[in-house]
Structure formats: structure tokens, C-alpha cells
Amino acid sequence: MVLVAEQAATIARLEERVAELERQLGRNSRNSSIPPSKDPLEAPSRSLRRKAGRKPGKQPGAPGSALRLVDLPEEVVEHRPSACRGCGAALRRAAEVGVTRRQVHDIPQVSGPVTEHRLHRRRCACGCITTADAPAGVNAPVTYGSNLRALAVYLVVFQHVPVERAALLIADVTGAAVSTGWVSSTVAATAQDLVDVEAMIRTLITLAHVLHADETSTSIGGDTWWLHVASTPNLTAYHLDPSRGRKAVTAFGILPDYSGIAVHDALSVYDDYPKATHALCGAHIARELTAAAESHPDQTWPSAALDALFGLNDAAHAAREMGLHQVGPEIADPLHKAWQRAVLVGLAAHPRGPGRKQSKTRNLLDRLRDRDEQVLRFARDLSVPFTNNQAERDLRPAKTQLKISGCHRSETGARAWLRIRGYISTAHKNNINVLHTIRGAIIGDPWKPVPAT
């Protein structure tokens, strides 16, 4: 009953917004003699930056994370009072009337055990001597085990700890005096173990119905490189390239054969892959419209366009919550008309100038007019998200790494870091323990994503 009431309230709010936009359109048509640049589209009273309407902190209904008493603790320590707080009498033989339980969750002091593997040799009657095979990873007279190696990779790749600090942390916590060279070589070896898994993740992304693509600059040895990402809510793949354009995207190997829906910003390189159905990021468009409103405070078309854009997004969310496959035409059609009207008013207010180079506002309006299907695909196909936030979130760890640990010194080291990062990002998205996942790769049994059914 509560859910039905919330859905009804959402529909009522959307109907009010549609009615207001229809009133705006009516006023605009009655003022048709006024030049389009002076068309009195009304600005919404609220800020152009929409707020989620949620208070900071834990949200209602979200699961708690407080410590709870366990039924079978590993150790029980009994504490009995020796003397009465009232009269001071001894309580050794006093009656037991209850107990208060208090538990402390802690970790034991870590000290890495040393395990010796003795590889016995046996001489056959034929005279041949055979030595027992060593377990996986035991390839030297003295080496560190898979748990310690997994911890090193976890610290450097997942937690962004610089190599030198990771070595110090391991020494302080475990007593194993590892070197920075050992940490770096462990990361490189783990990446080599994940070549096939990385190829599998890329293949699964190519088969996804919707993917997100983005790119950002990064630094390797002081030189600028470009980091490309293709991802879904369950998969992440990275590609490192000295260039940003089509050559790099093609070398990534995902978009050339992709035939699903690709969500991205308006970078022109993505238009070179016609097999995909394209959808533009609504957050980027909203930021550009906000900038246009700030640059032209006397013009109301950016506010009207934003109002229609966010109205369509609200309608798409409401339709998904109600299990619908599309936004009803009684809601969508007036919002689409309001959007198109705002774009036309903006085009009239910013006519094309001579030559190819145009203002940012005019270029934005041309894009909104010419790529209407891509801009509003999220409202026509509810499987398409409004933003490209998924790709932006998946790029953020690389920026965090730069801020904390600085740039990678070599292309080889950067590629190793990114291959592992894509692997553990995919595992993390699927709620798989990251440390266990890394250890699996080290011992030759990496976790692998399951193809979507």
C-alpha cells in the first residue's frame, strides 16, 4: 500500500509539471508575433542544479552495519565480582543471578608462518631419479606465499597505497621484510596471470545490451597518455593508449563490433562506430545548459530545456518503479514538445555566424536539435540510463591513484595495474571478496564473470 501511494504521488507531481509546461506552451503560442529570441518561456523557480531531496547520512530503509553479539565467540573470559558494592562482603559463594555479555571484535596479531615443502626424490629400478613436483607458486628455495602476495596487490591496486608504503605496511603488520622490488614484481606477475580473464571481460562487454564508454588523460613517466574505459554495472575493462581518437578506441577492440546501446559524451570519435546505437549523457547536457543559462541570464530557454529534460528523467524513473516498459504518452508527449520548443527558441536567439566556427551555445543547440534521438533515448528506452556516471565512476580510481601515488613510471607498469584494476573492479561489482579474488588469480584459479543470461 505504501508503494502504491508513493507511485500515485509521483504521477501526480509529473502531471502537475506537464500542466505547467502546457501553460507555458500556450502562452508562447499566444505571443507568436514576438520574435523567438524574446519568447517569454518562464524559468523554473528552483535551482538549475536539481537536488535529490535526500538528507545526508543513512537513508530510511538502508541496512544497518552496527556490531552485533555472536552466538559462538572464539574465546570467553569470565569476570566475577569479588566484593559487594553495598556492604563490602565477599561474594565468592554468593548466588549467581545473571550475566552481562560484552564482546570485542578484533584481529589477532599477525605473524606469517613459514611452511617448508620437501620435494622428495626417488630412484626407480631403471635408474631414473624423479623429484616430486612443487606446488603452484613454490618456484624458489625461499619465497613469499600467495596470501602475502595477494595483500601486496590489494594494497597497491585496490587501496592505492604507494609501493614503498605498501612494503612498510606489510613489514609492520606481518613481520615479512619485503622489498619494493618484490611488491612491483608481484603486481606484474599477477597481471600476467589475468590476460585471459581480461579478454573474457572485454568479450562480455561487447555482448552487453548497454555499455558506457569514456576516456581521460593520465600520466606515464611524465608524458600524457589516454585511459579509455568500457563498462557495465557488472563489468569493467580499461585500455591505455598514447592517443585519444579513433585509433585508440579501435585498438581497445570493443566498439568496432558492438551492436548494442553505447552511452557516452558527445566526443566525435564515438560517431565513427555506426553498428552501435548511441545515447548521449544527460548529465553532460544538463551541465552545458546550466552554463548557457549562466552565460545568457536574460534568456529563459535554457531553464525551460532543463525543466523538460529533468521532467523526462523523473518520468522514466517513475515508469521503471511501476514496472512499465515506457513512459506513457500522456506524460512524455508534452515534455517532448516543451523540450523541442525550448531548443527552437534557443536556435532563434543564437543564429549561425559566418564560417564553420560557432559559439559554444550555438554548437550545443545544433547538437540538441540534430541528435534528438540520442539525447532523449533514456526517455524512449527505459533500459538506457540518463547519465554516463558508470564510466566516470570506473575512471575515478585511476585519478585517485595519480593523486595518492603519483604517475606510473613505465607503460608496462601502468598496463599491469589497469589489467588488475579491471579484474577486481568487475569482481567488486559482483559482490565478490576482492582479496580472495586476487589470491585466486595468484594461485592459478582466477574468478571469472558469468555471462548474462
C-alpha angles and dihedrals in degrees: 000000000000091000092050091051091050091050091049091051091050092052091048091053091049091049090052090051091049091050091051092049090049089053088052091051090049092052090048092052091050088053094050091128090065114091111262091242088063095043105141100231105167120237117230114255094232128076120281087237104077117218124217091230093231126125118237119266133029114001123227111271095018113134116258125237103202120138114262133196115262123219097225113036117189092235134021122200116192119216117190126182114244101198138026115258089214108049102002095241119153115264100198093114098027120127118268110240103172147313135242116219121216122172131196118207110207142141125248120248106272121234117162111233120224115233118194119208113201112200105203122210123213130193115220123216086253089063097250116134116216124195121205116252117255119237118260111287095017096108104134137048089256125017142149118258132245095263093056092045091049090052091052093051091044092054096046101040106026102031097033094232112162114248095248093049090046090056091049092048092051091049093049095045102038106019091237106134097213122175128232088244090057091051092050093046090049091055090048093049092048091051090053089055090057101056094106094043091052090052089050092051091051091050092051091050089052088055095048120114092226128021134178122223131189142144139209138181122259137175129244118180089340094306125113116249132169126243115205124193134193116185150153130199087275105031138053130187130173135199127193119207138161089230136055102208140081095301090060095045091048091049088054085067101214111090098044091070099026116120101172130084115300116201114201145129121277096273104146095226091075091061088069091076106073096171089076126074106233130221123183123223111260093205091060090049092048091052091050092049090049089052090049090052090051092047093048106032092166092061121080101191094090090056092047091048091050091048091053093043094052090041090058090048091052090048091050091051091048092050092051092049089053092049094248124150095217142010111269114255091235087065102030101045098060091045091050090050091049090050094050092045092053092050092050091049089051092050090052091049092050109040119188116271127217118287131017098290112087135175120276090248093052091047090051092050092047089052093048091050099042097040100040093135092054094043095051099031090112089065095047097043114037092199088070117084122227095236142034090232092127092067092041091053090050091052094049096080090062090054090046089052091054092051096048106031103019126232125328112260096219140025089237093056092046093051091049091051092049095048091054091043091055090049097050092040088057091047092047091051088055092051093250118149105258098210092050089047092054092048090052090056091049095052092047099259105098121182112252128202117244116238113250114258 
